Amino acid sequence: MKKSLFATTALVAAFGMGATAAQAQDASFTVGGFSDFYATWVDQDNPGTSAYTAGDGYHESDYDFSTNTELLFNGEITLDNGITAGMSVQVEADNNDGNGERDNIDENIVYLEGSFGRVELGHEDGAHDTMKYGATSIKAVYPGGYNNTTGAFYNLSGNAAPITVNFNDSGDSTKINYYTPRFAGFQLGVTHAPDGNADAVFPSRDATETTDLWEGGANYVNSFGSFDLAASLTGATKNVANQGDTWGITGGAVLGFAGFEFGGAYGFGETDDEDTMAGDLGVAYSTGPWSISLTGYYASQDLAGGGEDERTEGQLGLNYALGSGVNVYTTGVYGQLESENVDDNDYTTLLAGVGVSF
């Protein structure tokens, strides 16, 4: 997947270290990435306005083209004491903020890894996201529906139901992640971010900011003969300005056998003291270059004024691997958004795309 560019003493110097054998046994620099192009057709009852901004909006027209491209740069040094020190930077390569520009850095971390586990410092998802398993873990086609990488392809405005089972996480805020070594199939993780800012140099928190973000997780991965099992339990909490308790706990699992995978997850919690829940369920099958999946999702959010917002969605995806790192795919999505405060929206989405990764 990743192509090595060089492994020289010059990279060691770039890390601010001398290039002596006493300090580093091995140094490497790799670059990888992916690029997807897809065409999307949407039919929906409530298209809303014509605004479409930075992948977070929706289409009033019936169809559109979109891309999702990232480059990943990774440098590593293995020290004589066995500790691996590294840095990783994910660079967004799409121009889609409406003005032909965007903030290019997605995630970037410094990490230390050894017999003690792994420590990540910087902008990265936390344990509530990275350690979870469920139906999204087995989807043959990731874009196009809930929990997708490019924002919604349809009008979500005004509906408070969460779009992922691991709601109320810390996103890419500046944080510290720690993951234990995996022992007998088990691994633990913990995350802390002082606030929801991504780049603040000095503490400048006030009554309008999200603070005290914590996440934790545990998962288990193992094989038993012809069966593969992965299970997880994760959680998150944060102090959101002008809101009450905001937290979430999610449990999920994936079972694999003879090319089939079955996955599901359930999350519950509170957002501004109101009950929140989400769940997904799915089945997938792979044979040779083909993979297909059928997944479903339901979420609800109680509202302070009474009633609740709901979201129900099903997705069928088909993927064909042309070769190593090259895929063509299509997916169909049908869903319903029901809201107390805005018009309901039934939607159908069809997507076809090609992706290249290395």
C-alpha positions in Angstrom: 0.0 0.0 0.0 2.8 2.4 0.7 5.8 3.1 -1.4 9.2 3.6 0.4 11.0 6.7 -0.8 14.2 6.5 1.1 15.8 5.4 4.3 18.8 7.6 4.9 20.6 9.5 7.7 19.1 12.7 6.2 15.7 11.7 7.6 17.3 11.2 11.0 18.6 14.7 10.9 15.2 16.0 9.9 13.9 14.6 13.2 16.4 16.8 15.0 18.6 13.8 15.9 22.2 12.9 15.1 22.7 10.2 12.5 24.8 8.0 14.7 24.2 4.3 15.2 24.0 4.9 19.0 20.9 6.9 18.6 19.0 5.2 15.7 19.2 1.7 14.2 16.9 2.3 11.3 15.1 5.3 9.7 12.5 5.3 6.9 10.2 7.6 5.1 7.1 6.3 3.3 4.3 8.0 1.3 0.9 6.5 0.6 -2.5 7.8 -0.3 -5.8 7.3 -2.0 -8.1 9.1 -4.5 -11.7 8.4 -5.2 -13.9 9.9 -7.9 -17.7 9.2 -7.8 -20.9 10.3 -9.4 -23.9 10.6 -7.2 -27.6 10.8 -8.0 -30.1 11.9 -5.3 -33.9 12.0 -5.1 -35.3 13.5 -1.9 -38.5 14.9 -0.6 -36.9 18.0 1.1 -33.9 19.2 -0.8 -33.7 22.4 1.2 -31.8 25.4 -0.2 -29.3 25.3 -3.1 -26.3 25.8 -0.8 -23.5 23.2 -1.0 -20.4 24.0 1.1 -17.2 22.0 1.7 -18.8 18.5 1.6 -21.0 19.3 4.5 -24.1 20.4 2.6 -26.4 18.7 0.2 -27.5 18.8 -3.5 -30.7 20.4 -4.7 -30.0 19.1 -8.2 -30.4 15.5 -9.1 -26.7 14.5 -9.5 -23.2 15.7 -8.9 -19.5 14.6 -9.1 -17.2 14.5 -6.2 -13.6 13.5 -5.2 -12.0 12.5 -2.0 -8.2 12.5 -2.0 -5.5 12.2 0.7 -1.8 11.8 0.8 -0.2 10.2 3.8 3.4 10.9 4.8 5.1 8.8 7.5 8.6 8.9 8.9 10.0 6.5 11.5 13.2 6.0 13.5 13.9 2.9 15.6 16.2 3.7 18.4 18.8 1.3 20.0 16.5 0.9 23.0 13.8 -0.6 20.8 11.5 2.4 20.9 10.1 3.6 17.5 9.6 7.3 17.1 7.6 8.6 14.2 5.5 11.3 12.6 2.4 11.0 10.3 0.7 13.7 8.3 -2.5 13.3 6.2 -2.8 15.9 3.5 -6.2 16.6 1.9 -5.9 17.2 -1.9 -9.4 18.2 -2.8 -10.5 21.8 -3.4 -14.1 21.9 -2.2 -14.8 24.8 0.2 -16.7 26.6 -2.5 -13.8 28.9 -3.3 -11.4 26.4 -4.7 -9.5 26.3 -1.4 -9.4 24.3 1.8 -7.3 23.7 4.9 -5.0 21.0 3.6 -3.9 19.1 6.7 -6.4 16.6 7.9 -4.6 14.7 10.7 -1.0 14.9 11.9 0.7 13.2 14.9 3.9 12.4 16.6 4.0 8.9 18.0 6.1 6.7 20.2 5.8 2.9 20.1 7.4 0.0 21.9 6.8 -2.8 24.4 4.8 -0.3 26.5 2.3 0.2 23.7 1.7 3.3 21.5 1.4 7.0 22.4 0.0 9.4 19.8 0.4 13.2 20.2 -1.5 15.6 17.9 -4.5 15.7 15.7 -6.0 12.2 15.4 -9.3 10.4 16.1 -9.6 9.1 19.6 -10.2 5.6 21.1 -14.0 5.9 20.9 -13.6 6.0 17.1 -10.5 4.0 16.3 -11.3 0.9 18.6 -14.9 0.3 17.6 -16.3 -2.5 15.6 -19.8 -2.8 13.9 -21.6 -2.8 10.6 -19.4 0.1 9.3 -16.4 -2.2 9.7 -17.6 -4.6 7.0 -19.1 -2.2 4.4 -18.1 -3.0 0.9 -18.5 0.6 -0.1 -17.8 3.3 2.5 -19.0 6.5 0.8 -22.7 7.2 0.1 -24.6 6.9 3.3 -24.3 7.2 7.0 -20.8 7.6 8.5 -19.3 8.4 5.1 -16.1 10.3 4.4 -17.4 13.1 2.3 -20.3 14.6 4.1 -24.0 14.0 3.4 -25.2 13.6 -0.2 -28.7 14.8 0.9 -30.3 17.4 3.1 -29.7 16.6 6.8 -30.3 20.2 8.1 -32.4 20.4 11.2 -32.3 16.7 12.1 -30.6 16.1 15.5 -30.3 12.3 15.2 -26.6 11.2 15.2 -25.0 10.0 12.0 -22.6 7.5 13.7 -22.9 4.9 16.5 -19.9 6.5 18.2 -21.4 9.9 18.7 -20.0 12.6 21.0 -16.4 11.8 20.3 -13.5 14.3 20.1 -13.0 14.4 16.4 -9.5 15.6 15.3 -9.0 18.0 18.2 -5.4 18.2 19.6 -5.1 15.3 22.0 -3.0 12.5 23.5 -3.9 8.9 22.7 -2.5 5.8 24.5 -3.0 2.2 23.4 -1.7 -0.8 25.3 0.0 -3.7 23.6 -2.5 -6.4 22.5 -2.4 -9.3 25.0 -4.3 -12.5 24.5 -6.4 -10.6 21.9 -7.3 -7.7 24.3 -6.3 -4.1 23.9 -7.2 -0.9 25.9 -7.0 2.7 24.8 -7.6 6.1 26.4 -7.8 9.7 24.9 -7.7 13.2 26.4 -8.1 16.6 24.8 -8.2 19.7 27.0 -10.6 21.4 24.5 -12.2 21.0 21.1 -9.7 23.4 19.4 -7.4 21.9 16.8 -4.5 24.4 16.8 -4.6 26.7 19.9 -1.1 27.4 21.2 -2.1 28.7 24.6 -5.2 27.9 26.7 -7.9 30.4 25.8 -11.0 28.5 26.8 -14.1 30.4 27.7 -17.8 29.7 28.2 -18.4 29.2 24.5 -16.0 26.3 24.0 -16.1 22.5 24.4 -13.7 21.3 27.1 -12.5 18.3 29.1 -12.8 15.7 26.3 -12.2 12.1 27.4 -12.5 8.8 25.5 -11.8 5.2 26.4 -12.0 1.8 24.7 -11.4 -1.9 24.9 -11.5 -4.4 22.1 -10.8 -8.1 21.5 -9.6 -9.6 18.2 -9.0 -13.3 17.8 -9.5 -16.3 15.5 -11.0 -19.7 16.5 -10.5 -22.2 13.8 -12.5 -21.0 10.8 -14.1 -18.2 12.8 -12.8 -14.6 13.2 -14.1 -12.5 16.0 -13.7 -8.8 16.9 -15.6 -7.1 19.7 -15.4 -3.6 21.3 -16.7 -1.4 24.0 -15.9 2.3 23.8 -17.1 5.6 25.4 -16.7 9.4 25.3 -17.6 12.4 27.4 -17.1 16.1 27.1 -18.2 19.4 28.5 -20.1 21.3 25.8 -20.7 25.0 26.3 -24.2 25.9 27.5 -25.3 22.3 27.5 -25.8 19.6 30.1 -24.3 16.1 30.2 -22.9 15.0 26.8 -21.6 11.4 26.6 -21.9 8.2 24.7 -21.1 4.5 25.1 -20.9 2.1 22.2 -20.6 -1.7 22.0 -20.1 -3.7 18.8 -18.8 -6.8 17.2 -17.9 -8.5 13.9 -18.0 -12.3 13.2 -16.4 -13.7 10.1 -16.7 -17.2 8.6 -16.1 -18.7 5.1 -16.1 -15.3 3.4 -19.1 -14.0 5.3 -19.0 -11.2 7.9 -21.7 -10.2 10.3 -21.4 -6.9 12.2 -23.5 -4.8 14.5 -23.1 -2.0 17.1 -25.3 -0.1 19.6 -24.6 3.2 21.2 -26.5 5.2 23.8 -25.9 8.3 25.8 -27.0 11.9 26.4 -26.6 15.1 24.4 -27.5 18.2 26.4 -29.2 16.0 29.0 -31.4 14.4 26.4 -31.3 10.7 25.5 -29.4 9.7 22.4 -29.1 6.3 20.7 -27.9 4.7 17.5 -27.4 1.2 16.1 -26.3 -0.5 13.0 -26.5 -4.1 11.7 -25.0 -5.6 8.5 -23.8 -8.6 6.6 -21.1 -8.8 3.9 -19.6 -11.5 1.6 -16.3 -11.5 -0.3 -15.1 -13.9 -2.9 -12.1 -13.3 -5.1 -12.1 -9.7 -6.3 -15.8 -9.2 -5.4 -17.3 -8.0 -2.2 -20.9 -7.1 -1.3 -22.6 -5.8 1.8 -26.0 -4.9 3.1 -26.2 -2.6 6.2 -28.9 -0.8 8.1 -28.8 2.1 10.6 -31.2 3.7 13.0 -30.7 6.7 15.4 -32.8 8.9 17.5 -32.3 12.1 19.6 -34.8 13.3 22.2 -35.5 17.0 22.1 -35.8 19.4 25.0 -39.2 20.7 23.9 -40.6 17.2 23.6 -40.6 14.6 20.9 -37.6 13.2 19.0 -35.7 13.3 15.7 -35.1 9.9 14.0 -33.0 8.6 11.2 -33.4 5.3 9.4 -31.2 4.1 6.5 -30.3 1.0 4.5 -27.4 0.6 2.1 -26.4 -2.0 -0.4 -22.8 -1.8 -1.7 -20.9 -3.8 -4.4 -17.1 -3.5 -4.9 -14.8 -5.1 -7.5 -11.0 -5.0 -7.2 -9.4 -4.5 -10.6 -6.0 -5.1 -9.0 -3.9 -4.2 -6.0 -5.2 -0.8 -4.8 -7.6 -0.2 -7.7 -11.4 -0.6 -7.1 -14.6 0.2 -8.9 -17.8 0.3 -6.8 -21.4 1.2 -6.6 -23.9 1.6 -3.8 -27.6 2.4 -3.3 -29.0 4.1 -0.2 -32.6 4.6 1.0 -33.4 6.5 4.1 -35.9 8.5 6.1 -35.4 11.6 8.3 -38.2 12.4 10.7 -38.0 15.6 12.7 -40.1 17.6 15.1 -38.8 20.9 13.9 -38.2 20.6 10.2 -39.9 18.9 7.3 -39.3 15.1 7.1 -37.1 13.9 4.3 -37.2 10.6 2.5 -34.2 10.1 0.2 -32.7 7.7 -2.3 -29.1 7.9 -3.4 -27.2 6.0 -6.1 -23.4 6.2 -6.3 -20.8 4.8 -8.6 -17.1 5.4 -8.3 -13.5 4.4 -8.9 -10.7 4.5 -6.3 -7.0 4.2 -6.4 -4.8 3.7 -3.3 -1.1 2.9 -2.7 
